[in-house]
Each structure stands twice: as structure tokens, then as C-alpha cells.
């Protein structure tokens, strides 16, 4: 059976529908940065997703990938707005984002660069916006959100109440961001049934 990150690391990809606290280790990602409304037709966000999967499947189908059978991990996103703590869903055009897909541990920066070169050559497409990104999220509160993305604030409020009760405070800043992991394909899933992991960085209260 192919290695499936969602199943092997359930604490990071399949949390319960009630908030939990998790210590997230360092992970490497394929990443594309951008700005703007993710719902815009033919916008930068949808183009970024195409770039991410182009590289993800180039690696999976490569000689190195053939030695380790795995399921490509889910799409994820880090989101922020200038001058806003958290996310203001009413102004999606002001979103900044980093869209990412986790890389298997065997993928070094050299293997990543080779995949970019191969994808560029074979697909005749510009992959210059794609980068190799290493992140250490550390201590976070997270929760499984079921439903439309615009209903996320209620889940976020639940998460923040829980962290406060447990003696933690929000620690969103320029490098620790609102994080979402998309377990459903929004193009094919009823919005009421969408599954999204929401994760916020936290620290112990002073």
C-alpha cells in the first residue's frame, strides 16, 4: 500500500471536530506565494495550485519517487492580510497566501530543483514561482472544520476559547500564520461536507 501521510500522521491531518493542541515538527514543502481572492476565475491562486501539482507529480513519478510509493499529500495554505490579526473573510481580495504541498522526506533541495527543470522541459510551462520551503510551526491549536470556508470563523472562535482555557494565547505574526489543510476537493464536494483542518500558532500565556 502507498504511504499516506493523512493516515500515518493523523495527529496533523485528521484532528477531531473539537480543538486540540499539537506540536508540529519541521516539514518541507513545495510552495507558491501570491496575493488576491482565491475564488477568482483564472486568478493567481488557481494558477499556483496547478504549479504545485505539476511539481508534486513530477517528483512522485521520478526515479527517486518510484523507490517510495506514496500518496501526494493534501493541498495546504498559509493566509494573512496586512494589518489584520487572523483572517477577515469579508475582504478576500486582500488575502496574502502561500500555497503548499508537503514533500516526502527523501526530497532534498537538489531533487526539487531537478523536478522543476524536468517539469519545465516536459510541460513547457514556467515554474519559476515555485520554491522549496522549510517550516517549523511548533506549538499550535487545531480543529477539523466541516462546512463552507466562509463558516470558519465559528470554528476559529471555538479554537481560541479552548486555547485560552488551557493557558495559551494566540501567536500569529509575520512568520507564524493562519494555516489550512484541504482534505476535500472543493470542485466536487458539497460545501456543507468540506473537510478543512484549521491550525493557529499559540504560546503559553505570559
Backbone as ProteinMPNN parsed JSONL, in Angstrom:
{"seq_chain_A": "XXXXXXXXXXXXXXXXXXXXXXXXXXXXXXXXXXXXXXXXXXXXXXXXXXXXXXXXXXXXXXXXXXXXXXXXXXXXXXXXXXXXXXXXXXXXXXXXXXXXXXXXXXXXXXXXXXXXXXXXXXXXXXXXXXXXXXXXXXXXXXXXXXXXXXXXXXXXXXXXXXXXXXXXXXXXXXXXXXXXXXXXXXXXXXXXXXXXXXXXXXXXXX", "coords_chain_A": {"N_chain_A": [[0.842, -1.21, 0.0], [0.518, 2.25, -0.798], [2.318, 4.827, 0.931], [0.551, 6.922, 3.031], [0.286, 10.101, 4.059], [-1.794, 11.331, 5.462], [-2.979, 9.244, 6.825], [-0.87, 8.072, 8.221], [0.063, 10.075, 9.829], [-2.013, 11.04, 11.599], [-2.463, 12.835, 13.653], [-1.764, 15.286, 12.667], [-3.186, 15.628, 10.312], [-5.776, 14.621, 10.524], [-7.45, 15.699, 12.7], [-9.759, 15.811, 15.524], [-13.209, 17.069, 15.618], [-13.298, 18.792, 17.626], [-11.314, 21.218, 19.369], [-7.75, 20.735, 19.606], [-4.423, 20.606, 20.984], [-1.276, 20.725, 19.421], [2.083, 19.822, 18.647], [3.881, 20.762, 16.048], [6.21, 19.367, 13.868], [9.271, 20.225, 12.037], [8.808, 20.624, 8.562], [9.108, 20.058, 5.021], [8.201, 21.746, 2.025], [6.629, 22.099, -1.236], [6.128, 25.247, -2.595], [4.159, 28.138, -3.431], [3.884, 31.589, -3.625], [1.497, 34.28, -3.258], [-1.07, 36.776, -3.949], [-4.404, 37.908, -3.393], [-7.897, 37.21, -4.244], [-8.881, 33.919, -3.696], [-10.97, 32.744, -5.053], [-11.172, 33.815, -7.532], [-11.737, 33.5, -10.969], [-9.459, 31.93, -13.114], [-7.462, 33.193, -11.704], [-4.493, 34.173, -9.795], [-4.266, 32.406, -7.64], [-5.462, 29.958, -8.394], [-3.839, 29.338, -10.527], [-1.473, 28.97, -9.154], [-1.982, 26.604, -7.725], [-2.058, 24.763, -9.804], [0.63, 24.845, -10.579], [1.856, 23.805, -8.268], [0.878, 21.131, -8.134], [1.88, 20.231, -10.523], [4.647, 20.047, -10.03], [4.609, 18.356, -7.772], [3.644, 15.9, -8.796], [5.53, 15.382, -10.73], [7.752, 14.812, -9.146], [6.773, 12.577, -7.753], [6.518, 10.722, -9.843], [9.08, 10.419, -10.626], [12.433, 8.929, -10.876], [13.475, 8.747, -8.274], [11.106, 8.943, -6.803], [9.876, 6.569, -7.5], [11.001, 4.688, -5.878], [9.795, 4.926, -3.484], [6.703, 4.419, -2.667], [3.946, 6.487, -2.517], [1.148, 8.518, -1.475], [0.316, 11.61, -2.859], [0.534, 14.302, -0.673], [-2.086, 16.358, 0.886], [-3.358, 19.514, -0.414], [-2.349, 22.608, 1.033], [-2.598, 25.735, 2.856], [-1.236, 28.89, 3.803], [-2.317, 31.845, 5.283], [-2.793, 35.403, 5.313], [-3.507, 38.878, 6.085], [-2.536, 42.187, 5.454], [-2.037, 44.193, 8.257], [-4.016, 42.964, 9.745], [-4.971, 40.833, 12.362], [-5.211, 37.496, 12.267], [-7.883, 36.416, 10.136], [-9.827, 38.169, 7.801], [-12.684, 37.424, 6.421], [-14.4, 38.811, 4.827], [-13.049, 40.352, 3.057], [-11.634, 39.143, 0.765], [-10.099, 39.807, -1.411], [-7.908, 40.996, -0.391], [-6.249, 39.107, 0.583], [-3.127, 37.632, 1.408], [-1.128, 34.882, 0.5], [0.425, 31.652, 0.937], [0.605, 28.92, -0.879], [0.879, 25.444, -0.461], [2.329, 22.126, -0.775], [3.102, 19.284, 0.997], [6.366, 17.835, 1.068], [7.81, 14.602, 0.59], [10.196, 13.086, 2.856], [12.517, 12.262, 1.541], [13.021, 14.067, -0.429], [15.292, 16.279, -1.35], [16.679, 19.639, -1.618], [18.107, 19.621, -3.979], [16.968, 17.495, -5.455], [14.435, 18.58, -5.689], [15.004, 20.855, -7.31], [15.804, 19.579, -9.643], [13.396, 18.385, -10.351], [11.838, 20.64, -10.929], [13.204, 21.591, -13.176], [12.79, 19.421, -14.908], [9.964, 19.371, -15.1], [9.524, 21.861, -16.258], [10.731, 21.498, -18.723], [9.321, 19.281, -19.845], [6.583, 19.961, -19.661], [6.558, 22.38, -20.802], [6.172, 24.835, -19.474], [6.183, 27.669, -17.25], [7.781, 27.421, -14.263], [8.946, 29.044, -12.431], [8.021, 30.395, -10.193], [7.747, 28.595, -8.208], [8.873, 27.305, -5.113], [11.191, 25.799, -2.756], [10.344, 25.172, 0.445], [10.954, 25.371, 3.88], [9.456, 24.807, 6.972], [8.823, 25.319, 10.44], [6.338, 24.886, 12.403], [5.717, 24.488, 15.095], [4.206, 24.855, 18.333], [0.713, 24.599, 18.283], [-2.85, 25.284, 18.043], [-5.502, 23.336, 16.838], [-8.187, 22.21, 14.641], [-10.753, 20.202, 13.184], [-12.636, 21.462, 10.633], [-15.885, 21.355, 9.445], [-17.69, 22.049, 6.624], [-18.634, 25.069, 4.729], [-16.012, 27.309, 3.62], [-16.391, 29.967, 4.354], [-17.674, 29.755, 6.751], [-15.804, 29.316, 8.64], [-15.004, 31.135, 10.756], [-16.549, 30.559, 13.095], [-15.554, 28.098, 13.959], [-12.922, 28.859, 14.425], [-13.267, 30.631, 16.581], [-14.078, 28.807, 18.519], [-11.71, 27.331, 18.764], [-10.037, 29.299, 19.815], [-11.217, 29.88, 22.263], [-10.775, 27.46, 23.533], [-7.916, 27.306, 23.628], [-7.399, 29.441, 25.311], [-8.584, 28.587, 27.709], [-6.851, 26.53, 28.266], [-4.562, 27.796, 28.957], [-3.068, 29.137, 27.018], [-2.094, 31.525, 24.457], [-2.873, 33.326, 21.436], [-0.508, 33.328, 18.776], [-0.017, 34.524, 16.3], [1.924, 35.972, 13.772], [4.378, 37.655, 11.699], [5.657, 35.416, 10.691], [4.441, 33.177, 11.724], [1.501, 31.773, 10.935], [-2.045, 31.843, 10.006], [-3.293, 28.724, 9.174], [-4.382, 26.346, 6.826], [-5.545, 23.107, 5.918], [-6.515, 21.238, 3.227], [-8.77, 18.781, 2.899], [-10.71, 17.986, 1.213], [-11.933, 18.038, -2.162], [-12.807, 20.962, -3.419], [-14.076, 21.446, -5.811], [-15.661, 19.293, -6.313], [-17.092, 18.596, -4.095], [-19.866, 18.846, -1.897], [-20.428, 21.977, -0.42], [-21.267, 21.946, 2.279], [-20.112, 19.682, 3.249], [-17.401, 19.893, 3.167], [-14.097, 19.246, 4.296], [-11.776, 20.683, 6.362], [-8.717, 21.253, 7.856], [-8.005, 23.489, 10.382], [-5.486, 25.537, 11.639], [-3.782, 27.248, 14.192], [-1.024, 29.166, 15.361], [0.276, 29.135, 18.695], [1.213, 30.215, 22.053], [2.456, 29.847, 25.407], [0.724, 31.612, 27.954], [1.845, 34.775, 29.16]], "CA_chain_A": [[0.0, 0.0, 0.0], [1.281, 3.508, -0.799], [2.393, 5.563, 2.185], [-0.413, 8.025, 3.013], [0.599, 10.981, 5.193], [-3.011, 11.604, 6.238], [-3.244, 8.094, 7.691], [0.288, 7.789, 9.061], [0.233, 11.192, 10.758], [-3.38, 11.512, 11.822], [-2.487, 13.958, 14.591], [-1.576, 16.522, 11.916], [-4.079, 15.734, 9.162], [-7.131, 14.152, 10.818], [-7.815, 16.013, 14.079], [-11.207, 15.747, 15.796], [-14.009, 18.288, 15.39], [-13.118, 19.638, 18.813], [-9.927, 21.701, 19.323], [-6.663, 20.047, 20.292], [-3.123, 21.275, 20.885], [-0.335, 19.844, 18.754], [3.417, 20.37, 18.394], [4.129, 20.388, 14.66], [7.648, 19.354, 13.586], [9.738, 20.84, 10.8], [8.418, 19.936, 7.332], [9.482, 20.705, 3.769], [7.051, 21.916, 1.131], [6.605, 22.844, -2.489], [5.368, 26.443, -2.23], [3.977, 29.273, -4.341], [3.34, 32.746, -2.921], [0.687, 35.162, -4.087], [-1.974, 37.725, -3.308], [-5.669, 38.084, -4.078], [-9.056, 36.37, -3.953], [-8.673, 32.563, -4.215], [-12.117, 32.33, -5.861], [-11.14, 34.485, -8.831], [-11.555, 32.6, -12.104], [-8.174, 32.114, -13.794], [-6.638, 34.074, -10.887], [-3.173, 33.686, -9.419], [-4.344, 31.285, -6.708], [-5.728, 28.714, -9.13], [-2.63, 29.054, -11.298], [-0.488, 28.462, -8.202], [-2.304, 25.207, -7.433], [-1.619, 23.998, -10.97], [2.092, 24.745, -10.499], [2.194, 22.911, -7.164], [0.631, 19.741, -8.5], [2.804, 19.888, -11.595], [5.91, 19.619, -9.424], [4.349, 17.228, -6.869], [3.531, 14.645, -9.556], [6.82, 15.14, -11.378], [8.581, 14.131, -8.137], [6.191, 11.258, -7.484], [6.744, 9.829, -10.976], [10.501, 10.412, -10.931], [13.176, 7.736, -10.483], [13.518, 8.727, -6.81], [9.758, 8.679, -6.311], [9.499, 5.183, -7.749], [11.544, 3.863, -4.787], [8.972, 5.144, -2.291], [5.318, 4.561, -3.116], [3.225, 7.344, -1.58], [0.044, 9.354, -1.936], [0.67, 13.025, -2.77], [-0.172, 14.907, 0.461], [-3.119, 17.327, 0.502], [-3.073, 20.94, -0.581], [-2.438, 23.401, 2.253], [-2.417, 27.158, 2.609], [-0.993, 29.841, 4.882], [-3.063, 33.033, 4.876], [-2.758, 36.598, 6.158], [-3.841, 40.173, 5.476], [-1.741, 43.256, 6.042], [-2.714, 44.971, 9.285], [-5.119, 42.204, 10.345], [-4.591, 39.659, 13.139], [-6.171, 36.475, 11.872], [-8.382, 36.489, 8.77], [-11.086, 38.88, 7.549], [-13.247, 36.713, 5.276], [-15.209, 39.74, 4.02], [-12.179, 41.072, 2.118], [-10.764, 38.108, 0.199], [-9.174, 40.393, -2.388], [-6.727, 41.478, 0.339], [-5.501, 37.956, 1.085], [-1.804, 37.156, 1.011], [-1.137, 33.45, 0.752], [1.463, 30.726, 0.488], [0.004, 27.614, -1.119], [1.946, 24.453, -0.308], [2.102, 20.684, -0.692], [4.222, 18.694, 1.743], [7.3, 16.981, 0.35], [8.363, 13.447, 1.318], [11.484, 13.395, 3.469], [13.647, 11.971, 0.666], [13.176, 15.132, -1.433], [16.226, 17.339, -0.99], [16.579, 20.801, -2.496], [18.654, 19.246, -5.277], [15.925, 16.72, -6.139], [13.391, 19.549, -6.016], [15.45, 21.654, -8.463], [15.764, 18.701, -10.809], [11.986, 18.223, -10.715], [11.412, 21.889, -11.562], [13.795, 21.605, -14.515], [12.115, 18.398, -15.703], [8.594, 19.808, -15.373], [9.603, 22.978, -17.192], [11.074, 20.958, -20.039], [8.292, 18.392, -20.375], [5.278, 20.605, -19.736], [6.731, 23.662, -21.496], [5.466, 25.77, -18.597], [7.075, 28.421, -16.373], [7.652, 27.031, -12.864], [9.902, 29.862, -11.683], [7.419, 30.874, -8.948], [7.702, 27.501, -7.238], [10.05, 27.291, -4.245], [11.366, 24.776, -1.727], [10.109, 25.92, 1.68], [11.04, 24.621, 5.135], [8.738, 25.498, 8.045], [8.662, 24.675, 11.741], [5.189, 25.578, 13.005], [5.767, 24.417, 16.539], [3.003, 24.66, 19.127], [-0.48, 25.137, 17.618], [-4.18, 24.75, 18.31], [-6.089, 22.986, 15.554], [-9.519, 21.634, 14.712], [-11.363, 19.856, 11.903], [-13.805, 22.272, 10.29], [-16.766, 20.737, 8.46], [-18.608, 23.037, 6.057], [-18.072, 26.081, 3.826], [-14.868, 28.075, 4.121], [-16.862, 31.214, 4.956], [-18.176, 29.464, 8.109], [-14.664, 29.001, 9.501], [-14.859, 31.938, 11.969], [-17.141, 29.916, 14.274], [-14.584, 27.089, 14.404], [-11.774, 29.593, 14.964], [-13.655, 31.108, 17.91], [-14.047, 27.632, 19.39], [-10.295, 27.047, 18.992], [-9.441, 30.328, 20.662], [-11.741, 29.669, 23.621], [-10.093, 26.285, 24.088], [-6.521, 27.617, 23.967], [-7.427, 30.333, 26.467], [-8.869, 27.749, 28.867], [-5.698, 25.671, 28.51], [-3.429, 28.602, 29.372], [-2.286, 29.578, 25.87], [-2.566, 32.703, 23.75], [-2.605, 33.32, 20.01], [0.838, 33.8, 18.456], [0.081, 34.837, 14.874], [2.807, 37.101, 13.481], [4.836, 37.681, 10.31], [6.156, 34.111, 10.262], [3.523, 32.139, 12.212], [0.323, 32.226, 10.191], [-3.274, 31.052, 9.87], [-2.939, 27.587, 8.321], [-5.493, 25.469, 6.474], [-5.221, 21.899, 5.16], [-7.753, 20.938, 2.496], [-8.939, 17.341, 2.765], [-11.764, 17.764, 0.223], [-11.823, 18.744, -3.438], [-13.92, 21.929, -3.416], [-14.76, 21.416, -7.105], [-16.522, 18.109, -6.418], [-17.688, 18.306, -2.788], [-20.905, 19.732, -1.362], [-19.804, 22.871, 0.558], [-21.625, 21.568, 3.653], [-19.354, 18.497, 3.639], [-15.974, 20.148, 3.031], [-13.289, 18.995, 5.486], [-10.604, 21.549, 6.37], [-8.01, 21.398, 9.128], [-7.602, 24.863, 10.671], [-4.41, 25.495, 12.629], [-3.262, 28.554, 14.584], [0.113, 29.124, 16.28], [-0.015, 29.582, 20.056], [2.29, 30.148, 23.028], [1.995, 29.924, 26.786], [0.436, 32.962, 28.413], [2.92, 35.401, 29.93]], "C_chain_A": [[0.876, 1.258, 0.0], [1.238, 4.191, 0.563], [1.474, 6.781, 2.081], [-0.189, 8.877, 4.266], [-0.617, 11.241, 6.068], [-3.291, 10.478, 7.225], [-2.097, 7.842, 8.672], [0.523, 8.87, 10.113], [-1.123, 11.843, 11.028], [-3.439, 12.717, 12.749], [-2.326, 15.294, 13.877], [-2.614, 16.723, 10.812], [-5.531, 15.335, 9.445], [-7.515, 14.446, 12.267], [-9.324, 15.888, 14.286], [-11.893, 17.08, 15.519], [-14.065, 19.174, 16.623], [-11.641, 20.027, 18.871], [-8.963, 20.831, 20.113], [-5.389, 20.876, 20.127], [-2.106, 20.272, 20.362], [0.994, 20.566, 18.573], [3.857, 19.873, 17.021], [5.631, 20.449, 14.369], [7.987, 20.087, 12.286], [9.331, 19.979, 9.605], [8.886, 20.754, 6.137], [8.302, 20.695, 2.806], [7.471, 22.416, -0.246], [5.716, 24.048, -2.208], [5.285, 27.445, -3.384], [3.317, 30.395, -3.55], [2.502, 33.607, -3.85], [-0.21, 36.061, -3.257], [-3.264, 37.78, -4.112], [-6.716, 37.056, -3.685], [-8.849, 34.972, -4.541], [-9.809, 32.082, -5.11], [-12.129, 32.945, -7.256], [-10.868, 33.479, -9.954], [-10.266, 32.943, -12.835], [-7.258, 33.077, -13.035], [-5.327, 33.415, -10.5], [-3.235, 32.467, -8.508], [-4.545, 29.97, -7.448], [-4.545, 28.341, -10.016], [-1.548, 28.466, -10.387], [-0.725, 26.988, -7.894], [-1.849, 24.304, -8.576], [-0.108, 23.797, -10.956], [2.511, 23.742, -9.425], [2.023, 21.45, -7.554], [1.52, 19.293, -9.649], [4.126, 19.377, -11.058], [5.707, 18.387, -8.54], [4.309, 15.908, -7.641], [4.775, 14.354, -10.377], [7.746, 14.4, -10.421], [8.079, 12.71, -7.895], [6.521, 10.258, -8.596], [8.223, 9.722, -11.355], [11.148, 9.101, -10.496], [13.237, 7.615, -8.968], [12.158, 8.364, -6.241], [9.35, 7.231, -6.475], [10.014, 4.245, -6.654], [10.706, 3.976, -3.513], [7.545, 5.427, -2.76], [4.518, 5.367, -2.096], [2.089, 8.086, -2.269], [0.489, 10.807, -1.803], [-0.134, 13.654, -1.633], [-1.157, 15.99, 0.012], [-2.59, 18.744, 0.314], [-3.248, 21.644, 0.758], [-2.248, 24.868, 1.906], [-2.155, 27.934, 3.889], [-1.538, 31.191, 4.416], [-2.847, 34.184, 5.857], [-3.175, 37.82, 5.353], [-3.058, 41.253, 6.199], [-2.576, 44.045, 7.052], [-3.851, 44.262, 9.988], [-4.536, 41.018, 11.12], [-5.63, 38.577, 12.876], [-6.6, 36.69, 10.428], [-9.713, 37.228, 8.727], [-11.688, 38.315, 6.268], [-14.075, 37.617, 4.364], [-14.38, 40.457, 2.963], [-11.15, 40.101, 1.538], [-9.774, 38.667, -0.809], [-7.891, 40.888, -1.727], [-5.895, 40.332, 0.925], [-4.076, 37.938, 0.523], [-1.793, 35.665, 1.321], [0.153, 32.774, 0.284], [0.78, 29.376, 0.352], [1.113, 26.573, -1.131], [1.414, 23.026, -0.429], [3.329, 20.091, -0.006], [5.069, 17.792, 0.851], [7.687, 15.768, 1.2], [9.773, 13.762, 1.803], [12.669, 13.145, 2.535], [13.937, 13.106, -0.323], [14.075, 16.241, -0.877], [16.01, 18.539, -1.912], [17.1, 20.478, -3.89], [17.624, 18.459, -6.09], [14.788, 17.645, -6.562], [13.771, 20.365, -7.263], [15.42, 20.826, -9.751], [14.327, 18.51, -11.298], [11.45, 19.473, -11.409], [11.938, 21.959, -12.994], [13.085, 20.607, -15.43], [10.696, 18.83, -16.075], [8.57, 20.951, -16.386], [9.849, 22.482, -18.61], [9.923, 20.153, -20.646], [6.945, 19.086, -20.582], [5.317, 21.934, -20.492], [5.953, 24.774, -20.777], [6.474, 26.445, -17.674], [6.805, 28.055, -14.913], [8.558, 27.874, -11.96], [9.34, 30.382, -10.358], [7.431, 29.814, -7.852], [8.995, 27.482, -6.426], [10.022, 26.118, -3.277], [11.32, 25.509, -0.39], [10.176, 24.983, 2.881], [10.382, 25.432, 6.244], [8.722, 24.648, 9.31], [7.552, 25.419, 12.474], [5.224, 25.572, 14.526], [4.398, 24.229, 17.179], [1.802, 25.357, 18.486], [-1.75, 24.57, 18.236], [-4.803, 24.461, 16.947], [-7.433, 22.299, 15.755], [-9.961, 21.256, 13.304], [-12.62, 20.707, 11.709], [-14.585, 21.545, 9.204], [-17.72, 21.805, 7.933], [-17.901, 24.038, 5.175], [-16.909, 26.831, 4.467], [-15.323, 29.353, 4.839], [-17.423, 31.014, 6.355], [-17.031, 29.181, 9.087], [-14.571, 29.859, 10.764], [-15.439, 31.3, 13.224], [-16.204, 28.854, 14.838], [-13.368, 27.751, 15.024], [-12.073, 30.107, 16.371], [-13.62, 29.974, 18.927], [-12.605, 27.277, 19.75], [-9.687, 28.035, 19.974], [-9.954, 30.24, 22.096], [-11.009, 28.518, 24.293], [-8.664, 26.628, 24.498], [-6.446, 28.514, 25.198], [-7.655, 29.536, 27.76], [-7.661, 26.893, 29.261], [-4.439, 26.458, 28.873], [-2.524, 29.086, 28.246], [-2.886, 30.846, 25.276], [-2.153, 32.614, 22.288], [-1.225, 33.918, 19.736], [1.015, 33.982, 16.946], [0.952, 36.071, 14.694], [3.275, 37.005, 12.029], [5.296, 36.322, 9.791], [5.287, 32.945, 10.741], [2.118, 32.565, 11.793], [-0.879, 31.305, 10.352], [-3.022, 29.981, 8.812], [-4.176, 26.732, 8.08], [-4.971, 24.294, 5.655], [-6.519, 21.391, 4.542], [-7.853, 19.445, 2.211], [-10.017, 16.985, 1.752], [-11.441, 18.535, -1.043], [-13.032, 19.663, -3.561], [-14.692, 21.923, -4.728], [-15.805, 20.308, -7.169], [-17.287, 17.797, -5.135], [-18.753, 19.324, -2.429], [-20.266, 20.632, -0.305], [-20.087, 22.499, 2.01], [-20.783, 20.401, 4.164], [-17.841, 18.687, 3.498], [-15.25, 19.902, 4.357], [-11.994, 19.806, 5.383], [-9.993, 21.566, 7.767], [-7.621, 22.875, 9.266], [-6.604, 24.825, 11.819], [-3.897, 26.909, 12.898], [-2.083, 28.4, 15.535], [-0.249, 29.725, 17.635], [1.28, 29.583, 20.876], [1.68, 30.25, 24.424], [1.751, 31.38, 27.176], [1.599, 33.491, 29.268], [2.602, 35.371, 31.426]], "O_chain_A": [[1.869, 1.319, 0.724], [0.226, 4.131, 1.261], [1.601, 7.579, 1.152], [-0.44, 8.431, 5.386], [-0.489, 11.359, 7.287], [-3.782, 10.719, 8.328], [-2.326, 7.445, 9.814], [1.113, 8.608, 11.162], [-1.348, 13.016, 10.73], [-4.357, 13.532, 12.651], [-2.709, 16.331, 14.42], [-2.892, 17.856, 10.42], [-6.423, 15.683, 8.672], [-7.874, 13.522, 12.998], [-10.081, 15.863, 13.316], [-11.242, 18.082, 15.225], [-14.783, 20.173, 16.659], [-10.791, 19.239, 18.458], [-9.314, 20.268, 21.149], [-5.296, 21.731, 19.246], [-2.072, 19.121, 20.795], [1.025, 21.78, 18.369], [4.17, 18.694, 16.855], [6.259, 21.482, 14.602], [7.102, 20.508, 11.542], [9.487, 18.758, 9.628], [9.042, 21.972, 6.22], [7.51, 19.754, 2.781], [8.508, 23.059, -0.409], [4.64, 23.884, -1.632], [6.206, 27.576, -4.191], [2.307, 30.177, -2.881], [2.743, 33.668, -5.056], [-0.12, 36.101, -2.03], [-3.245, 37.711, -5.34], [-6.452, 36.149, -2.895], [-8.66, 34.839, -5.75], [-9.64, 31.113, -5.851], [-12.998, 32.631, -8.069], [-9.905, 32.713, -9.902], [-10.009, 34.107, -13.14], [-6.384, 33.706, -13.632], [-5.076, 32.256, -10.829], [-2.373, 31.592, -8.579], [-3.871, 28.982, -7.159], [-4.278, 27.159, -10.232], [-0.799, 27.578, -10.794], [0.226, 26.21, -7.811], [-1.32, 23.216, -8.347], [0.383, 22.716, -11.279], [3.41, 22.929, -9.643], [2.915, 20.631, -7.333], [1.875, 18.118, -9.745], [4.67, 18.395, -11.562], [6.533, 17.474, -8.551], [4.875, 14.91, -7.194], [5.048, 13.195, -10.692], [8.446, 13.471, -10.825], [8.863, 11.762, -7.841], [6.774, 9.084, -8.324], [8.574, 9.014, -12.298], [10.519, 8.27, -9.841], [13.073, 6.522, -8.425], [12.063, 7.57, -5.305], [8.564, 6.712, -5.681], [9.518, 3.126, -6.516], [10.892, 3.203, -2.574], [7.228, 6.535, -3.194], [4.422, 4.971, -0.934], [2.082, 8.253, -3.489], [0.987, 11.203, -0.75], [-1.361, 13.553, -1.624], [-1.071, 16.482, -1.114], [-1.527, 19.11, 0.816], [-4.161, 21.333, 1.523], [-1.8, 25.208, 0.811], [-2.767, 27.675, 4.925], [-1.261, 31.63, 3.3], [-2.734, 33.976, 7.065], [-3.195, 37.805, 4.123], [-2.935, 41.227, 7.424], [-3.675, 44.504, 6.744], [-4.585, 44.887, 10.754], [-3.701, 40.284, 10.593], [-6.799, 38.734, 13.229], [-5.795, 37.096, 9.59], [-10.614, 36.95, 9.517], [-11.267, 38.669, 5.167], [-14.413, 37.226, 3.247], [-14.933, 41.1, 2.071], [-9.952, 40.224, 1.789], [-8.722, 38.071, -1.041], [-6.905, 41.168, -2.408], [-4.947, 40.568, 1.674], [-3.85, 38.191, -0.661], [-2.39, 35.235, 2.308], [0.853, 33.244, -0.612], [0.417, 28.756, 1.352], [2.165, 26.786, -1.735], [0.231, 22.758, -0.217], [4.462, 20.373, -0.395], [4.55, 17.079, -0.007], [7.873, 15.901, 2.41], [10.461, 14.606, 1.227], [13.724, 13.754, 2.714], [14.978, 13.107, -0.978], [13.652, 17.035, -0.037], [15.246, 18.46, -2.874], [16.59, 21.005, -4.879], [17.431, 18.726, -7.276], [14.245, 17.512, -7.659], [12.951, 20.542, -8.164], [15.052, 21.326, -10.814], [14.07, 18.476, -12.501], [10.689, 19.37, -12.372], [11.211, 22.338, -13.913], [12.81, 20.912, -16.591], [10.274, 18.675, -17.221], [7.704, 21.002, -17.259], [9.258, 22.976, -19.569], [9.591, 20.323, -21.819], [6.251, 18.826, -21.565], [4.283, 22.534, -20.786], [5.196, 25.531, -21.384], [7.507, 25.859, -17.35], [5.73, 28.343, -14.386], [8.895, 27.457, -10.852], [10.112, 30.774, -9.482], [7.153, 30.117, -6.691], [10.084, 27.627, -6.981], [8.974, 25.527, -3.016], [12.159, 26.369, -0.122], [9.534, 23.933, 2.897], [10.706, 26.604, 6.438], [8.62, 23.423, 9.254], [7.794, 26.457, 13.091], [4.811, 26.537, 15.169], [3.538, 23.532, 16.64], [1.856, 26.549, 18.183], [-1.73, 23.516, 18.871], [-4.651, 25.247, 16.011], [-7.779, 21.868, 16.855], [-9.584, 21.918, 12.337], [-13.543, 20.67, 12.523], [-14.028, 21.166, 8.174], [-18.472, 22.4, 8.704], [-16.711, 23.894, 4.893], [-16.833, 26.969, 5.688], [-14.705, 29.769, 5.819], [-17.632, 31.987, 7.079], [-17.279, 28.841, 10.244], [-14.093, 29.357, 11.781], [-14.888, 31.473, 14.311], [-16.073, 28.723, 16.055], [-12.839, 27.274, 16.028], [-11.221, 30.025, 17.254], [-13.182, 30.163, 20.062], [-12.31, 26.959, 20.902], [-8.917, 27.655, 20.856], [-9.207, 30.499, 23.039], [-10.665, 28.59, 25.473], [-8.24, 26.279, 25.6], [-5.546, 28.372, 26.026], [-7.002, 29.782, 28.773], [-7.472, 26.572, 30.435], [-3.375, 25.873, 29.076], [-1.359, 29.409, 28.475], [-4.034, 31.196, 25.553], [-1.201, 31.913, 21.944], [-0.82, 34.887, 20.377], [2.057, 33.641, 16.386], [0.758, 37.085, 15.364], [2.631, 36.341, 11.217], [5.322, 36.1, 8.581], [5.394, 31.84, 10.211], [1.61, 33.592, 12.243], [-0.755, 30.155, 10.773], [-2.594, 30.283, 7.698], [-4.926, 26.431, 9.009], [-4.084, 24.447, 4.815], [-7.499, 21.145, 5.246], [-7.114, 18.91, 1.385], [-10.222, 15.808, 1.458], [-10.759, 19.559, -1.004], [-14.151, 19.198, -3.78], [-15.846, 22.351, -4.763], [-16.728, 20.369, -7.98], [-18.051, 16.832, -5.092], [-18.568, 20.524, -2.632], [-19.626, 20.127, 0.617], [-19.242, 22.713, 2.879], [-20.737, 20.151, 5.368], [-17.081, 17.738, 3.69], [-15.735, 20.302, 5.416], [-11.218, 19.639, 4.442], [-10.679, 21.862, 8.745], [-6.987, 23.441, 8.375], [-6.834, 24.174, 12.838], [-3.615, 27.668, 11.972], [-2.143, 27.57, 16.441], [-0.99, 30.705, 17.71], [2.298, 29.033, 20.459], [0.54, 30.684, 24.592], [2.496, 32.271, 26.767], [2.243, 32.738, 29.998], [3.394, 35.854, 32.236]]}, "name": "protein", "num_of_chains": 1, "seq": "XXXXXXXXXXXXXXXXXXXXXXXXXXXXXXXXXXXXXXXXXXXXXXXXXXXXXXXXXXXXXXXXXXXXXXXXXXXXXXXXXXXXXXXXXXXXXXXXXXXXXXXXXXXXXXXXXXXXXXXXXXXXXXXXXXXXXXXXXXXXXXXXXXXXXXXXXXXXXXXXXXXXXXXXXXXXXXXXXXXXXXXXXXXXXXXXXXXXXXXXXXXXXX"}
